[in-house]
Amino acid sequence: MHPITQQRLQDPDSVRRYFAGSWSLTRRIIDRRARLTGHFDGEAVLQPDKQGFDYDETGAMRFGTYAGQASQSYRWDIDAAGTLAVRFRDGRLFHELDLAAGDTAVTHLCVADLYRGRFRLVNAGCWLSRWQVSGPRKDLVILNRYRRMPSSA
């Protein structure tokens, strides 16, 4: 097992230094209702600006009968305390992310489906997120591992 040196992001500058750049992203998707497992392998790029980041991920996904390209984009705004407001591209709030302790839980209600997320900064080159999604339409577990790409070090 690898030793874990937990990171803490306690101000806007440390948030910018930690996240800016390109990350290798691997995702495992478990649909308990449909009894399917899927995978995503790609890249997440966090492009910094004065207010925060533009987050863009692209990659290859296999899930059920689908095998092809997939992408997602978010806006991450940083406040004066270093907390991130993660927003959908249309500006709606997805969740807030406070990583001052290096580990945090978040929630998001999407119509009747509840998204429960957990984020953990492992070290300077790795962070994890886990989502449990439950409701009338979904019963998912989504596991994400982000590793800093060498060109972003």
Residue, then its C-alpha position, 0 to 999 in steps of 0.5 A: m500500500h502506498p503511504i498517504t500524505q494528505q494535502r490541505l488547501q486553505d486559501p485561494d492560492s493553494v487551491r490554484r497551485y494544486f489543481a491547475g493543469s492536466w490530470s489523467l482521469t480514470r473512472r469506474i461506473i457501477d450501475r447497481r440497478a441495471r447490473l452494469t459496470g463501465h469505465f472512462d479513461g481520459e484527461a481532465v484539464l483545469q485551466p486557471d483564471k482570476q476567478g477559478f478554473d474552467y474544468d474540461e474532461t474528455g476521454a473514452m468510455r465503455f458503458g453497457t452497449y456504448a463505446g465511444q468518446a465522452s466529455q464534461s465541463y464545469r466552472w469552478d469559482i474560488d471564494a476568498a476562503g479557498t472554497l470552490a463553487v462547482r457549477f454546471r456550464d449554465g451557471r447552476l450550482f452543482h456543489e461547494l467544495d471545501l478542501a481545507a481539511g483535505d477531505t470533504a463530503v458534498t451533496h446535490l439533489c438532481v430532481a429526485d436523485l440524490y448525489r452524495g460525493r466524497f473528495r480526498l486529496v491524497n498527495a500533490g499528484c493524486w486526488l479521488s472522488r466517489w459519488q453514490v447516486s440514489g433515487p427513482r431513476k438511478d442507483l450508481v457508484i462512480l469512482n474517480r482517480y485523478r493523477r497529475m500528468p507529467s507535463s503539468a508538474 
